[in-house]
């Protein structure tokens, strides 16, 4: 076997460079891991943090949203961002590394998501409150309002899916799903953003989200599960197409 064939057969394609906001999020995680930032410490304001890191405020804002979604920090309108500690946060980094190594095996990740999210949506249909339904509708409205900005749409979509799991009212499920979504953001961000660049796809997602919310509102566990399964499987196929072209 010649070197060219051996290389093709045995070496995996190097992962694409991480977007700037992911690099910023990783720098903050590294500071927390090294003890330079401790639980309860306040982060610099957005503008100062952007200046100190030499990046845009948009990148800082996206990094903070990612860290908040994974439970690494807490953001309040009045006081800004603070470091917090979550029991499963330490799982994110090793899980991310595993996903990078198996990046082409998109079906494995989405199988895990389907197991968690379809069970969660079934529980949500039985446990939802009026407040839960309004929150899900608001999250989908935010998604619909951000369709012209891929990064904004990506984050709003992530928040919606995490919101469904939160409606199941099982804190452990929420922790696990948050960890998986955070790792997914870091590994498949470019593929997901490309898959979300099609406006017709995005409009379809909004409609599908509405259908899932309505099924939850009707307490229809079977329909909620069916719609969620179809939605996740469609997302998997779109990401696979992008990954195969890279």
C-alpha atoms as a printed R data frame, in Angstrom:
    type eleno elety resid chain resno       x      y      z
1   ATOM     1    CA   UNK     A     1   0.000  0.000  0.000
2   ATOM     2    CA   UNK     A     2   1.513  3.344 -0.982
3   ATOM     3    CA   UNK     A     3   1.738  6.342  1.344
4   ATOM     4    CA   UNK     A     4  -1.106  8.229 -0.316
5   ATOM     5    CA   UNK     A     5  -3.549  5.325  0.088
6   ATOM     6    CA   UNK     A     6  -2.408  4.665  3.652
7   ATOM     7    CA   UNK     A     7  -2.910  8.308  4.526
8   ATOM     8    CA   UNK     A     8  -6.433  8.345  3.113
9   ATOM     9    CA   UNK     A     9  -7.362  5.142  4.902
10  ATOM    10    CA   UNK     A    10  -5.806  5.795  8.284
11  ATOM    11    CA   UNK     A    11  -5.824  9.532  8.892
12  ATOM    12    CA   UNK     A    12  -8.924 11.493  9.749
13  ATOM    13    CA   UNK     A    13  -9.556 14.947  8.369
14  ATOM    14    CA   UNK     A    14  -8.363 17.621 10.786
15  ATOM    15    CA   UNK     A    15 -11.239 19.490 12.433
16  ATOM    16    CA   UNK     A    16 -12.039 22.942 11.091
17  ATOM    17    CA   UNK     A    17 -10.700 25.880 13.158
18  ATOM    18    CA   UNK     A    18 -13.042 26.921 15.935
19  ATOM    19    CA   UNK     A    19 -14.959 30.182 15.468
20  ATOM    20    CA   UNK     A    20 -13.652 33.131 17.485
21  ATOM    21    CA   UNK     A    21 -16.456 33.047 20.051
22  ATOM    22    CA   UNK     A    22 -15.721 29.397 20.817
23  ATOM    23    CA   UNK     A    23 -12.064 30.239 21.338
24  ATOM    24    CA   UNK     A    24 -13.120 32.997 23.746
25  ATOM    25    CA   UNK     A    25 -15.397 30.583 25.624
26  ATOM    26    CA   UNK     A    26 -12.529 28.107 25.891
27  ATOM    27    CA   UNK     A    27 -10.184 30.792 27.251
28  ATOM    28    CA   UNK     A    28 -12.685 31.596 29.992
29  ATOM    29    CA   UNK     A    29 -13.086 27.885 30.783
30  ATOM    30    CA   UNK     A    30  -9.304 27.565 30.986
31  ATOM    31    CA   UNK     A    31  -9.136 30.474 33.450
32  ATOM    32    CA   UNK     A    32 -11.770 28.812 35.616
33  ATOM    33    CA   UNK     A    33 -10.002 25.457 35.402
34  ATOM    34    CA   UNK     A    34  -6.676 27.064 36.394
35  ATOM    35    CA   UNK     A    35  -8.278 28.780 39.389
36  ATOM    36    CA   UNK     A    36  -7.786 32.291 38.016
37  ATOM    37    CA   UNK     A    37 -11.581 32.644 38.107
38  ATOM    38    CA   UNK     A    38 -13.496 31.064 40.986
39  ATOM    39    CA   UNK     A    39 -17.224 30.466 41.571
40  ATOM    40    CA   UNK     A    40 -18.793 33.805 42.440
41  ATOM    41    CA   UNK     A    41 -16.190 35.893 40.605
42  ATOM    42    CA   UNK     A    42 -17.547 38.549 38.276
43  ATOM    43    CA   UNK     A    43 -16.328 38.679 34.676
44  ATOM    44    CA   UNK     A    44 -15.291 41.939 33.069
45  ATOM    45    CA   UNK     A    45 -18.052 43.845 31.242
46  ATOM    46    CA   UNK     A    46 -18.459 42.899 27.565
47  ATOM    47    CA   UNK     A    47 -16.569 45.908 26.210
48  ATOM    48    CA   UNK     A    48 -13.597 45.494 28.559
49  ATOM    49    CA   UNK     A    49 -13.472 41.746 27.957
50  ATOM    50    CA   UNK     A    50 -13.512 42.297 24.187
51  ATOM    51    CA   UNK     A    51 -10.706 44.866 24.428
52  ATOM    52    CA   UNK     A    52  -8.556 42.656 26.670
53  ATOM    53    CA   UNK     A    53  -8.927 39.664 24.327
54  ATOM    54    CA   UNK     A    54  -8.666 41.657 21.104
55  ATOM    55    CA   UNK     A    55 -11.982 40.414 19.717
56  ATOM    56    CA   UNK     A    56 -15.333 41.953 18.853
57  ATOM    57    CA   UNK     A    57 -18.109 42.465 21.383
58  ATOM    58    CA   UNK     A    58 -20.267 40.183 19.233
59  ATOM    59    CA   UNK     A    59 -17.794 37.318 19.736
60  ATOM    60    CA   UNK     A    60 -17.737 37.976 23.488
61  ATOM    61    CA   UNK     A    61 -21.535 38.080 23.628
62  ATOM    62    CA   UNK     A    62 -21.809 34.759 21.777
63  ATOM    63    CA   UNK     A    63 -19.148 33.189 24.024
64  ATOM    64    CA   UNK     A    64 -20.988 34.296 27.157
65  ATOM    65    CA   UNK     A    65 -24.282 32.932 25.793
66  ATOM    66    CA   UNK     A    66 -22.600 29.566 25.180
67  ATOM    67    CA   UNK     A    67 -21.101 29.510 28.687
68  ATOM    68    CA   UNK     A    68 -24.423 30.501 30.232
69  ATOM    69    CA   UNK     A    69 -26.190 27.726 28.319
70  ATOM    70    CA   UNK     A    70 -23.787 25.134 29.723
71  ATOM    71    CA   UNK     A    71 -24.068 26.474 33.258
72  ATOM    72    CA   UNK     A    72 -20.495 27.764 33.505
73  ATOM    73    CA   UNK     A    73 -21.625 31.343 34.177
74  ATOM    74    CA   UNK     A    74 -24.772 33.168 35.217
75  ATOM    75    CA   UNK     A    75 -25.764 36.457 33.593
76  ATOM    76    CA   UNK     A    76 -28.032 39.013 35.255
77  ATOM    77    CA   UNK     A    77 -29.187 42.251 33.568
78  ATOM    78    CA   UNK     A    78 -28.058 44.393 36.508
79  ATOM    79    CA   UNK     A    79 -24.780 42.793 37.658
80  ATOM    80    CA   UNK     A    80 -23.380 41.131 34.508
81  ATOM    81    CA   UNK     A    81 -21.749 37.701 34.302
82  ATOM    82    CA   UNK     A    82 -20.609 35.628 37.263
83  ATOM    83    CA   UNK     A    83 -18.836 32.274 37.413
84  ATOM    84    CA   UNK     A    84 -20.978 29.479 38.734
85  ATOM    85    CA   UNK     A    85 -20.300 25.821 39.342
86  ATOM    86    CA   UNK     A    86 -22.360 22.996 37.903
87  ATOM    87    CA   UNK     A    87 -21.897 19.359 38.674
88  ATOM    88    CA   UNK     A    88 -21.626 18.226 35.035
89  ATOM    89    CA   UNK     A    89 -19.587 21.132 33.635
90  ATOM    90    CA   UNK     A    90 -16.384 19.109 33.943
91  ATOM    91    CA   UNK     A    91 -17.879 16.572 31.496
92  ATOM    92    CA   UNK     A    92 -18.079 19.077 28.635
93  ATOM    93    CA   UNK     A    93 -14.386 19.171 27.742
94  ATOM    94    CA   UNK     A    94 -13.778 15.384 27.522
95  ATOM    95    CA   UNK     A    95 -17.077 14.905 25.698
96  ATOM    96    CA   UNK     A    96 -16.059 17.601 23.217
97  ATOM    97    CA   UNK     A    97 -12.740 15.839 22.596
98  ATOM    98    CA   UNK     A    98 -14.505 12.532 21.950
99  ATOM    99    CA   UNK     A    99 -16.886 14.202 19.500
100 ATOM   100    CA   UNK     A   100 -13.989 15.829 17.658
101 ATOM   101    CA   UNK     A   101 -12.354 12.414 17.241
102 ATOM   102    CA   UNK     A   102 -15.602 10.895 15.965
103 ATOM   103    CA   UNK     A   103 -16.861 13.994 14.158
104 ATOM   104    CA   UNK     A   104 -17.955 12.053 11.092
105 ATOM   105    CA   UNK     A   105 -20.195  9.778 13.202
106 ATOM   106    CA   UNK     A   106 -23.031 12.269 13.364
107 ATOM   107    CA   UNK     A   107 -25.605  9.507 13.745
108 ATOM   108    CA   UNK     A   108 -24.155  8.467 17.120
109 ATOM   109    CA   UNK     A   109 -24.602 11.922 18.614
110 ATOM   110    CA   UNK     A   110 -28.104 12.347 17.238
111 ATOM   111    CA   UNK     A   111 -29.117  8.904 18.526
112 ATOM   112    CA   UNK     A   112 -28.237 10.107 22.015
113 ATOM   113    CA   UNK     A   113 -30.123 13.352 21.455
114 ATOM   114    CA   UNK     A   114 -33.164 11.490 20.176
115 ATOM   115    CA   UNK     A   115 -33.198  9.168 23.208
116 ATOM   116    CA   UNK     A   116 -33.022 12.091 25.629
117 ATOM   117    CA   UNK     A   117 -35.186 14.610 23.826
118 ATOM   118    CA   UNK     A   118 -38.030 12.304 22.820
119 ATOM   119    CA   UNK     A   119 -38.299 11.002 26.372
120 ATOM   120    CA   UNK     A   120 -38.159 14.567 27.666
121 ATOM   121    CA   UNK     A   121 -40.876 15.824 25.304
122 ATOM   122    CA   UNK     A   122 -43.094 12.919 26.372
123 ATOM   123    CA   UNK     A   123 -42.611 13.890 30.030
124 ATOM   124    CA   UNK     A   124 -43.112 17.551 29.154
125 ATOM   125    CA   UNK     A   125 -46.512 16.793 27.639
126 ATOM   126    CA   UNK     A   126 -47.622 15.355 30.975
127 ATOM   127    CA   UNK     A   127 -45.982 17.907 33.259
128 ATOM   128    CA   UNK     A   128 -46.174 21.237 31.433
129 ATOM   129    CA   UNK     A   129 -47.769 24.274 33.004
130 ATOM   130    CA   UNK     A   130 -49.244 27.323 31.327
131 ATOM   131    CA   UNK     A   131 -46.034 29.199 32.165
132 ATOM   132    CA   UNK     A   132 -43.957 26.458 30.521
133 ATOM   133    CA   UNK     A   133 -45.979 26.744 27.301
134 ATOM   134    CA   UNK     A   134 -45.596 30.516 27.205
135 ATOM   135    CA   UNK     A   135 -41.840 30.183 27.712
136 ATOM   136    CA   UNK     A   136 -41.554 27.700 24.825
137 ATOM   137    CA   UNK     A   137 -43.596 29.997 22.595
138 ATOM   138    CA   UNK     A   138 -41.374 32.948 23.543
139 ATOM   139    CA   UNK     A   139 -38.226 30.925 22.779
140 ATOM   140    CA   UNK     A   140 -39.636 30.045 19.363
141 ATOM   141    CA   UNK     A   141 -40.572 33.690 18.760
142 ATOM   142    CA   UNK     A   142 -36.952 34.633 19.468
143 ATOM   143    CA   UNK     A   143 -35.841 31.986 16.995
144 ATOM   144    CA   UNK     A   144 -38.240 33.299 14.348
145 ATOM   145    CA   UNK     A   145 -37.071 36.872 14.970
146 ATOM   146    CA   UNK     A   146 -33.431 35.931 14.429
147 ATOM   147    CA   UNK     A   147 -33.666 34.123 11.116
148 ATOM   148    CA   UNK     A   148 -31.578 36.764  9.347
149 ATOM   149    CA   UNK     A   149 -28.615 36.118 11.682
150 ATOM   150    CA   UNK     A   150 -27.281 32.549 11.588
151 ATOM   151    CA   UNK     A   151 -25.424 32.749 14.901
152 ATOM   152    CA   UNK     A   152 -28.416 34.284 16.629
153 ATOM   153    CA   UNK     A   153 -30.742 31.692 15.082
154 ATOM   154    CA   UNK     A   154 -28.384 28.883 16.099
155 ATOM   155    CA   UNK     A   155 -28.350 30.006 19.737
156 ATOM   156    CA   UNK     A   156 -32.125 30.547 19.822
157 ATOM   157    CA   UNK     A   157 -32.676 27.080 18.368
158 ATOM   158    CA   UNK     A   158 -30.403 25.559 21.034
159 ATOM   159    CA   UNK     A   159 -32.276 27.400 23.781
160 ATOM   160    CA   UNK     A   160 -35.607 26.121 22.438
161 ATOM   161    CA   UNK     A   161 -34.517 22.483 22.533
162 ATOM   162    CA   UNK     A   162 -33.072 22.900 26.005
163 ATOM   163    CA   UNK     A   163 -36.350 24.542 27.027
164 ATOM   164    CA   UNK     A   164 -38.280 21.423 26.013
165 ATOM   165    CA   UNK     A   165 -36.068 19.298 28.253
166 ATOM   166    CA   UNK     A   166 -36.453 21.781 31.113
167 ATOM   167    CA   UNK     A   167 -40.240 21.443 30.757
168 ATOM   168    CA   UNK     A   168 -39.870 17.744 31.642
169 ATOM   169    CA   UNK     A   169 -38.863 19.000 35.110
170 ATOM   170    CA   UNK     A   170 -36.080 16.457 35.574
171 ATOM   171    CA   UNK     A   171 -32.921 18.372 36.600
172 ATOM   172    CA   UNK     A   172 -30.617 15.501 35.655
173 ATOM   173    CA   UNK     A   173 -32.060 15.321 32.138
174 ATOM   174    CA   UNK     A   174 -31.573 19.075 31.821
175 ATOM   175    CA   UNK     A   175 -27.944 18.821 32.982
176 ATOM   176    CA   UNK     A   176 -27.182 16.010 30.535
177 ATOM   177    CA   UNK     A   177 -28.898 17.719 27.603
178 ATOM   178    CA   UNK     A   178 -27.177 21.021 28.344
179 ATOM   179    CA   UNK     A   179 -23.811 19.259 28.370
180 ATOM   180    CA   UNK     A   180 -24.501 17.494 25.069
181 ATOM   181    CA   UNK     A   181 -25.726 20.678 23.375
182 ATOM   182    CA   UNK     A   182 -22.682 22.619 24.567
183 ATOM   183    CA   UNK     A   183 -20.298 19.984 23.217
184 ATOM   184    CA   UNK     A   184 -22.315 19.851 19.995
185 ATOM   185    CA   UNK     A   185 -22.027 23.624 19.570
186 ATOM   186    CA   UNK     A   186 -18.228 23.413 19.729
187 ATOM   187    CA   UNK     A   187 -17.812 20.436 17.394
188 ATOM   188    CA   UNK     A   188 -20.527 20.923 14.774
189 ATOM   189    CA   UNK     A   189 -20.965 24.697 14.875
190 ATOM   190    CA   UNK     A   190 -19.852 25.346 11.297
191 ATOM   191    CA   UNK     A   191 -21.987 22.514  9.934
192 ATOM   192    CA   UNK     A   192 -25.013 23.575 11.938
193 ATOM   193    CA   UNK     A   193 -24.645 27.218 10.897
194 ATOM   194    CA   UNK     A   194 -24.486 26.189  7.248
195 ATOM   195    CA   UNK     A   195 -27.525 23.963  7.651
196 ATOM   196    CA   UNK     A   196 -29.328 26.956  9.207
197 ATOM   197    CA   UNK     A   197 -28.357 29.307  6.384
198 ATOM   198    CA   UNK     A   198 -31.293 28.247  4.225
199 ATOM   199    CA   UNK     A   199 -34.186 30.594  4.994
200 ATOM   200    CA   UNK     A   200 -36.816 28.104  3.858
201 ATOM   201    CA   UNK     A   201 -35.338 25.534  6.250
202 ATOM   202    CA   UNK     A   202 -35.486 28.027  9.105
203 ATOM   203    CA   UNK     A   203 -39.132 28.854  8.428
204 ATOM   204    CA   UNK     A   204 -39.834 25.127  8.418
205 ATOM   205    CA   UNK     A   205 -38.123 24.792 11.810
206 ATOM   206    CA   UNK     A   206 -40.331 27.525 13.269
207 ATOM   207    CA   UNK     A   207 -43.453 25.710 12.057
208 ATOM   208    CA   UNK     A   208 -42.188 22.372 13.397
209 ATOM   209    CA   UNK     A   209 -41.433 23.946 16.772
210 ATOM   210    CA   UNK     A   210 -44.986 25.319 16.866
211 ATOM   211    CA   UNK     A   211 -46.387 21.852 16.146
212 ATOM   212    CA   UNK     A   212 -44.328 20.341 18.968
213 ATOM   213    CA   UNK     A   213 -45.488 23.052 21.375
214 ATOM   214    CA   UNK     A   214 -49.114 22.467 20.388
215 ATOM   215    CA   UNK     A   215 -48.754 18.721 20.980
216 ATOM   216    CA   UNK     A   216 -47.253 19.418 24.413
217 ATOM   217    CA   UNK     A   217 -50.077 21.883 25.126
218 ATOM   218    CA   UNK     A   218 -52.608 19.163 24.212
219 ATOM   219    CA   UNK     A   219 -50.806 16.730 26.533
220 ATOM   220    CA   UNK     A   220 -50.495 14.358 23.575
221 ATOM   221    CA   UNK     A   221 -47.435 12.318 24.550
222 ATOM   222    CA   UNK     A   222 -47.515 10.101 21.446
223 ATOM   223    CA   UNK     A   223 -47.732 12.997 18.973
224 ATOM   224    CA   UNK     A   224 -45.137 15.021 20.880
225 ATOM   225    CA   UNK     A   225 -42.712 12.111 20.661
226 ATOM   226    CA   UNK     A   226 -43.423 11.506 16.965
227 ATOM   227    CA   UNK     A   227 -42.937 15.153 15.976
228 ATOM   228    CA   UNK     A   228 -39.766 15.490 18.039
229 ATOM   229    CA   UNK     A   229 -38.295 12.328 16.502
230 ATOM   230    CA   UNK     A   230 -38.963 13.590 12.967
231 ATOM   231    CA   UNK     A   231 -37.491 16.999 13.800
232 ATOM   232    CA   UNK     A   232 -34.261 15.549 15.232
233 ATOM   233    CA   UNK     A   233 -33.849 13.035 12.397
234 ATOM   234    CA   UNK     A   234 -34.216 15.826  9.817
235 ATOM   235    CA   UNK     A   235 -31.558 17.871 11.652
236 ATOM   236    CA   UNK     A   236 -29.209 14.878 11.637
237 ATOM   237    CA   UNK     A   237 -29.568 14.421  7.883
238 ATOM   238    CA   UNK     A   238 -28.819 18.096  7.222
239 ATOM   239    CA   UNK     A   239 -25.678 18.063  9.369
240 ATOM   240    CA   UNK     A   240 -24.495 14.812  7.764
241 ATOM   241    CA   UNK     A   241 -24.745 16.365  4.300
242 ATOM   242    CA   UNK     A   242 -22.564 19.306  5.350
243 ATOM   243    CA   UNK     A   243 -20.013 17.083  7.164
244 ATOM   244    CA   UNK     A   244 -19.638 14.851  4.103
245 ATOM   245    CA   UNK     A   245 -18.726 17.876  1.960
246 ATOM   246    CA   UNK     A   246 -16.026 19.110  4.348
